[in-house]
Amino acid sequence: MQLKEIARLSVESLFSQRLRTGLTVLGMVIGVAAVVLLVSVGHGAKNYVAREFEDLGANLIVVQPGKSDKKTHMGPPIGAAQRKMTTDDVRAIERRALNLEAVSGLVLGTVSARNEDSISNITVFGTNEQFPRILTIKIALGEYFTREEDEYRRRVVVLGHNVAQELFGDENPLGRSIKLNESEFKIVGVMAPMGDKLGLSFDELGFIPTEAALKLFNDDKLFGIRATASSRVSIDDAVAEITEILKERRDGEEDFTVLTQVSMMESLNTILDMLTYVLGAIAAISMLVGGIGIMNIMWVSVVERTQEIGIRRAVGARKRDILQQFLAEALGLSLLGGSLGVGGALTLTYVLYFIFPSFDMRAPGWILGPAFLLALVVGITFGVIPAWRASKIETLDALRYE
């Protein structure tokens, strides 16, 4: 039997039972769409995290007290340091490192910010004047504090957008004073709205000079050091310089961990890639439901068409012809289900991207082909047994079947 004839008979058979065919195809559509959609979600999460890292700043270098397992690339646990990190370390790196554009110590703490009757609990970053060149900080009013203000422990503060709104409403806060805990700080700048970056709301922060922060929190050690390399190609050289300088200041002991934006992204990408594959594998299981649906409809079709099979065998159809026709019907169901599933999922991801442009979950091209191919493999695999059963029906038994 020619392929054209097999295809025609298969299409006629499928369309003779439109509702049953439609429901069977729907199972395959859902399975294929689930694979594409869940992989798209994982891919979108990876893109989102990468964009958040890039928005924070380029060529970022993170130095944390304490030594961690280098295999993790995620830094030491907080409090793991045996020796404290100080502003003298920052100044040494600033003087001697040739491949850094900017370097700053970092102090962290939570304070209550008060203005007359208004009060807000905020996180304070203690940094130097170079910090806006390390992380992308946009100033809407005023300016960031200067080097002199840091060195002379001037109590000045740059407020996040939401903090300024909560404390002053629509009034201009520049030049006004607020109390951080019990210390009075002068407002020299207000940040532009920045939103959340990697789970941290920059609009709820305050930035004060490093020396003032150490005094405010009655401490003499840094939470860590942040720096940015002069270019992406010089990151490794910058890391080597920082490592050499700090080891020298610690008598050769490497009691610190240096991480780069690249290494952190590689670790996160590994995790997110694994998550994407797991999601895709879980969704692929749902395609088995579609395959079982195809097997079910094919089995019912064999039973219902037993006499038809007998007549065709009586007029000269071979077992191979019967097998090919039923396999062609299974293939037709898979083609239709795979095409609609891939097309529907692709359309849906673009619609969702249009509605939520901040989370780009447009389906990656590399998943479309495998998802469609998987639909064909599942459909044909589950259609083989009914097709084989149909081809084994003897002519006389089929003609006598009621």
C-alpha positions as CSV (number, residue, x, y, z in Angstrom):
1,M,0.0,0.0,0.0
2,Q,1.3,3.4,-0.9
3,L,2.1,6.0,1.7
4,K,-0.4,8.4,0.2
5,E,-3.2,5.8,0.5
6,I,-2.2,5.0,4.1
7,A,-2.2,8.7,5.0
8,R,-5.7,9.1,3.4
9,L,-7.2,6.2,5.2
10,S,-5.7,7.3,8.5
11,V,-7.1,10.8,8.2
12,E,-10.5,9.5,7.3
13,S,-10.5,7.2,10.3
14,L,-9.4,9.9,12.8
15,F,-11.9,12.4,11.5
16,S,-14.8,9.9,11.6
17,Q,-14.5,10.1,15.4
18,R,-13.8,13.9,15.9
19,L,-14.6,14.1,19.6
20,R,-12.6,11.1,20.6
21,T,-9.7,12.2,18.4
22,G,-9.9,15.7,19.9
23,L,-9.8,14.5,23.5
24,T,-6.9,12.2,22.7
25,V,-4.9,15.0,21.1
26,L,-5.7,17.3,24.0
27,G,-3.8,14.9,26.3
28,M,-0.8,15.1,24.1
29,V,-1.1,18.9,23.7
30,I,-1.1,19.3,27.5
31,G,1.9,17.1,27.9
32,V,4.0,18.9,25.2
33,A,2.9,22.3,26.4
34,A,3.9,21.4,30.0
35,V,7.4,20.5,28.9
36,V,7.9,23.7,27.0
37,L,6.3,25.9,29.6
38,L,8.2,24.5,32.6
39,V,11.5,24.7,30.7
40,S,10.7,28.3,29.8
41,V,10.1,29.1,33.4
42,G,13.5,27.7,34.4
43,H,15.1,29.6,31.5
44,G,13.3,32.8,32.5
45,A,14.5,32.5,36.1
46,K,18.1,32.1,34.8
47,N,17.7,35.2,32.6
48,Y,16.2,37.1,35.5
49,V,19.0,36.4,37.9
50,A,21.6,37.2,35.3
51,R,20.0,40.5,34.5
52,E,19.7,41.3,38.3
53,F,23.4,40.6,38.7
54,E,24.3,42.8,35.7
55,D,22.1,45.6,36.9
56,L,24.0,45.7,40.2
57,G,27.2,46.5,38.5
58,A,29.8,45.2,36.1
59,N,33.0,43.2,37.0
60,L,32.0,43.0,40.7
61,I,34.5,41.4,43.2
62,V,33.4,40.3,46.6
63,V,35.9,39.8,49.5
64,Q,34.6,38.2,52.7
65,P,36.4,37.4,55.9
66,G,36.9,33.7,56.5
67,K,37.9,30.9,54.2
68,S,35.3,28.8,52.4
69,D,35.4,25.7,50.2
70,K,36.3,27.0,46.7
71,K,34.0,24.4,45.1
72,T,30.9,26.2,46.4
73,H,31.8,29.6,44.9
74,M,29.3,31.1,47.3
75,G,31.5,32.5,50.0
76,P,32.1,31.6,53.6
77,P,29.4,31.4,56.2
78,I,28.8,34.6,58.2
79,G,31.0,34.7,61.3
80,A,33.5,32.2,59.9
81,A,36.4,34.6,60.0
82,Q,39.3,34.1,62.4
83,R,40.8,37.6,61.7
84,K,38.8,40.7,61.2
85,M,38.8,42.8,58.0
86,T,39.4,46.5,58.5
87,T,39.5,49.8,56.7
88,D,43.3,49.5,56.7
89,D,42.9,46.5,54.4
90,V,40.7,48.7,52.1
91,R,43.3,51.4,51.9
92,A,46.1,48.9,51.2
93,I,44.2,47.5,48.3
94,E,43.4,50.9,47.0
95,R,47.0,52.0,47.1
96,R,48.6,48.9,45.6
97,A,46.0,47.2,43.3
98,L,46.5,48.3,39.7
99,N,43.6,46.5,38.0
100,L,40.8,47.9,40.2
101,E,38.5,50.8,39.3
102,A,37.1,51.2,42.7
103,V,37.2,49.5,46.2
104,S,35.1,50.1,49.3
105,G,34.7,48.5,52.7
106,L,31.2,47.5,53.7
107,V,29.5,47.7,57.1
108,L,25.9,46.4,57.6
109,G,23.4,47.1,60.3
110,T,19.8,47.8,61.0
111,V,18.7,51.0,62.6
112,S,15.6,53.1,63.4
113,A,15.4,56.2,61.3
114,R,13.3,59.0,62.8
115,N,12.1,62.4,61.7
116,E,9.9,64.0,64.4
117,D,6.8,61.8,64.5
118,S,7.8,59.6,61.6
119,I,9.9,56.4,62.1
120,S,11.1,53.7,59.8
121,N,13.4,50.7,60.5
122,I,16.0,50.5,57.7
123,T,19.2,48.6,56.7
124,V,22.2,50.9,56.6
125,F,25.2,50.3,54.4
126,G,28.5,51.9,55.5
127,T,30.6,52.5,52.4
128,N,33.1,55.0,51.1
129,E,32.6,57.5,48.2
130,Q,33.6,54.9,45.6
131,F,30.7,52.6,46.2
132,P,28.4,54.1,43.5
133,R,31.1,53.0,41.0
134,I,31.0,49.4,42.3
135,L,27.2,48.9,42.5
136,T,24.8,50.9,40.3
137,I,23.3,53.5,42.6
138,K,21.3,56.3,41.0
139,I,21.0,59.6,42.9
140,A,17.8,61.5,42.2
141,L,18.4,64.5,44.6
142,G,21.7,65.8,46.0
143,E,24.8,63.7,45.8
144,Y,26.7,60.8,47.3
145,F,29.0,61.7,50.2
146,T,32.6,62.6,49.6
147,R,35.9,61.1,50.6
148,E,36.5,63.9,53.1
149,E,33.1,63.3,54.8
150,D,34.1,59.6,55.2
151,E,37.6,60.3,56.5
152,Y,36.4,62.9,59.0
153,R,33.5,60.6,60.2
154,R,30.9,63.2,59.1
155,R,27.4,62.0,60.0
156,V,25.8,62.3,56.6
157,V,23.3,59.9,54.9
158,V,21.9,59.0,51.5
159,L,18.4,57.7,51.8
160,G,16.5,55.2,49.6
161,H,13.5,56.6,47.7
162,N,10.9,54.9,49.9
163,V,12.6,55.8,53.2
164,A,12.6,59.5,52.2
165,Q,8.9,59.2,51.2
166,E,8.0,57.6,54.6
167,L,9.9,60.2,56.6
168,F,9.3,63.4,54.7
169,G,6.4,62.7,52.3
170,D,6.5,65.2,49.4
171,E,8.9,67.6,51.2
172,N,12.5,68.1,50.0
173,P,14.6,66.2,52.5
174,L,18.0,67.6,51.4
175,G,19.8,69.4,54.2
176,R,17.4,68.1,56.8
177,S,18.4,65.9,59.7
178,I,17.2,62.5,60.9
179,K,18.2,60.3,63.8
180,L,19.7,56.9,63.1
181,N,19.2,55.2,66.4
182,E,20.3,58.1,68.7
183,S,22.7,59.8,66.4
184,E,21.8,62.7,64.2
185,F,22.7,62.5,60.5
186,K,22.3,65.1,57.7
187,I,20.7,64.1,54.5
188,V,22.9,64.8,51.5
189,G,21.2,62.7,48.9
190,V,18.1,60.7,47.9
191,M,18.3,57.7,45.6
192,A,16.1,57.3,42.5
193,P,13.6,54.4,42.7
194,M,15.5,51.2,42.1
195,G,13.2,48.4,43.2
196,D,14.4,45.0,44.4
197,K,17.7,43.6,43.3
198,L,18.3,39.9,44.2
199,G,15.8,40.1,47.0
200,L,17.2,43.3,48.5
201,S,15.0,46.5,48.2
202,F,17.4,49.4,47.5
203,D,14.5,51.8,48.1
204,E,14.5,50.8,51.8
205,L,18.2,51.4,52.4
206,G,20.4,54.1,53.8
207,F,24.0,54.8,52.9
208,I,26.5,56.4,55.3
209,P,30.3,56.8,55.4
210,T,32.2,53.7,56.6
211,E,33.9,55.4,59.5
212,A,30.5,56.9,60.7
213,A,29.0,53.4,60.4
214,L,31.7,51.8,62.5
215,K,31.1,54.5,65.2
216,L,27.4,54.1,64.9
217,F,27.5,50.4,65.5
218,N,30.4,50.6,68.0
219,D,32.5,48.2,65.9
220,D,36.0,48.1,64.4
221,K,35.6,45.4,61.7
222,L,34.0,45.3,58.2
223,F,31.4,43.0,57.0
224,G,33.4,42.7,53.8
225,I,35.0,44.5,50.9
226,R,33.5,45.2,47.6
227,A,35.5,46.2,44.5
228,T,35.1,46.4,40.7
229,A,37.8,45.5,38.2
230,S,38.8,48.0,35.6
231,S,37.6,45.7,32.8
232,R,36.2,42.2,32.4
233,V,39.5,40.8,31.1
234,S,41.4,42.1,34.1
235,I,39.2,40.5,36.8
236,D,41.6,37.5,37.3
237,D,44.5,39.9,37.7
238,A,42.5,42.0,40.2
239,V,41.6,39.0,42.2
240,A,45.3,37.9,42.3
241,E,46.3,41.4,43.4
242,I,43.7,41.5,46.2
243,T,44.7,38.0,47.3
244,E,48.4,38.8,47.4
245,I,47.9,42.1,49.4
246,L,45.6,40.6,52.0
247,K,47.8,37.5,52.5
248,E,50.8,39.7,53.0
249,R,48.9,41.7,55.7
250,R,48.0,38.3,57.3
251,D,51.5,36.9,57.4
252,G,50.8,34.6,54.5
253,E,47.5,33.2,55.9
254,E,44.6,33.2,53.4
255,D,41.8,33.8,56.0
256,F,39.4,35.3,53.5
257,T,37.5,34.4,50.4
258,V,37.5,36.4,47.1
259,L,34.5,35.8,44.8
260,T,33.8,37.4,41.4
261,Q,30.5,38.2,39.7
262,V,31.5,35.6,37.0
263,S,32.1,32.8,39.5
264,M,28.9,33.5,41.4
265,M,26.9,33.6,38.1
266,E,28.5,30.2,37.1
267,S,27.3,28.6,40.3
268,L,23.9,30.1,40.0
269,N,23.6,29.1,36.4
270,T,24.6,25.5,37.3
271,I,21.8,25.4,39.9
272,L,19.3,27.0,37.6
273,D,20.2,24.7,34.7
274,M,19.7,21.7,36.9
275,L,16.3,23.1,38.0
276,T,15.3,23.6,34.4
277,Y,16.2,20.1,33.5
278,V,14.3,18.7,36.5
279,L,11.3,20.7,35.6
280,G,11.4,19.5,32.0
281,A,11.8,15.9,33.2
282,I,8.8,16.2,35.5
283,A,6.7,17.7,32.7
284,A,7.8,15.0,30.3
285,I,6.1,12.5,32.6
286,S,2.8,14.2,31.9
287,M,3.4,13.2,28.2
288,L,2.9,9.6,29.3
289,V,-0.7,10.5,29.9
290,G,-1.0,11.6,26.3
291,G,0.7,8.4,25.2
292,I,-1.7,6.3,27.3
293,G,-4.6,8.2,25.7
294,I,-3.3,7.3,22.2
295,M,-2.9,3.6,23.2
296,N,-6.5,3.6,24.6
297,I,-8.1,5.1,21.5
298,M,-6.1,2.9,19.2
299,W,-7.1,-0.2,21.2
300,V,-10.7,0.7,21.0
301,S,-10.4,1.4,17.3
302,V,-8.9,-2.0,16.7
303,V,-11.8,-3.7,18.5
304,E,-14.4,-1.5,16.7
305,R,-12.9,-2.1,13.3
306,T,-12.2,-5.8,13.6
307,Q,-14.7,-6.7,10.8
308,E,-13.2,-3.9,8.6
309,I,-9.8,-5.4,9.1
310,G,-11.2,-8.8,8.1
311,I,-12.7,-7.4,4.9
312,R,-9.5,-5.7,4.0
313,R,-7.5,-8.8,4.6
314,A,-10.0,-10.8,2.5
315,V,-9.5,-8.5,-0.5
316,G,-5.7,-8.6,-0.4
317,A,-4.4,-6.4,2.4
318,R,-1.3,-7.7,4.0
319,K,-0.5,-7.8,7.7
320,R,2.1,-5.1,7.1
321,D,-0.6,-2.9,5.5
322,I,-2.8,-3.1,8.6
323,L,0.2,-2.4,10.8
324,Q,1.2,0.6,8.8
325,Q,-2.3,2.1,8.8
326,F,-2.7,1.9,12.6
327,L,0.8,3.2,13.1
328,A,0.0,6.1,10.8
329,E,-3.0,6.9,12.9
330,A,-0.9,7.0,16.0
331,L,1.6,9.2,14.2
332,G,-1.1,11.5,13.1
333,L,-2.3,12.0,16.6
334,S,1.2,12.6,17.8
335,L,1.9,15.1,15.0
336,L,-1.3,17.0,15.7
337,G,-0.7,17.0,19.5
338,G,2.9,17.9,19.2
339,S,2.3,20.8,16.8
340,L,-0.5,22.3,18.8
341,G,1.3,21.8,22.1
342,V,4.5,23.5,20.9
343,G,2.7,26.2,19.1
344,G,0.3,26.9,22.0
345,A,3.1,27.0,24.6
346,L,5.3,29.2,22.4
347,T,2.4,31.7,21.9
348,L,1.6,31.6,25.6
349,T,5.2,32.4,26.7
350,Y,5.3,35.4,24.4
351,V,1.9,36.7,25.7
352,L,3.2,36.3,29.3
353,Y,6.4,38.2,28.3
354,F,4.3,41.0,26.9
355,I,2.3,41.2,30.2
356,F,5.3,40.7,32.5
357,P,8.3,42.0,30.6
358,S,10.5,42.0,33.7
359,F,10.4,38.1,33.7
360,D,11.5,36.9,30.2
361,M,10.1,33.4,30.0
362,R,9.9,33.2,26.2
363,A,10.5,29.6,25.2
364,P,14.1,28.9,24.2
365,G,14.5,27.6,20.7
366,W,16.5,24.5,21.8
367,I,13.5,23.0,23.6
368,L,10.9,23.2,20.8
369,G,12.4,20.5,18.6
370,P,13.0,18.0,21.4
371,A,9.5,18.5,22.8
372,F,8.0,17.9,19.4
373,L,10.2,14.9,18.8
374,L,9.4,13.5,22.2
375,A,5.7,13.7,21.3
376,L,6.2,11.7,18.2
377,V,8.3,9.1,20.0
378,V,5.7,8.7,22.8
379,G,2.8,8.5,20.4
380,I,4.4,5.9,18.1
381,T,5.7,3.9,21.1
382,F,2.2,3.7,22.6
383,G,0.6,3.0,19.3
384,V,2.8,0.0,18.4
385,I,1.1,-2.5,20.6
386,P,-2.5,-1.8,19.3
387,A,-1.2,-1.7,15.7
388,W,0.7,-5.0,16.1
389,R,-2.5,-6.5,17.7
390,A,-4.5,-5.4,14.7
391,S,-2.1,-6.9,12.2
392,K,-2.2,-10.3,13.9
393,I,-6.0,-10.7,13.6
394,E,-6.8,-13.6,11.4
395,T,-9.1,-13.0,8.4
396,L,-11.8,-15.6,9.3
397,D,-11.8,-14.6,13.0
398,A,-12.3,-10.9,11.9
399,L,-15.1,-11.7,9.5
400,R,-17.0,-13.7,12.1
401,Y,-16.5,-11.0,14.8
402,E,-19.7,-9.3,16.1
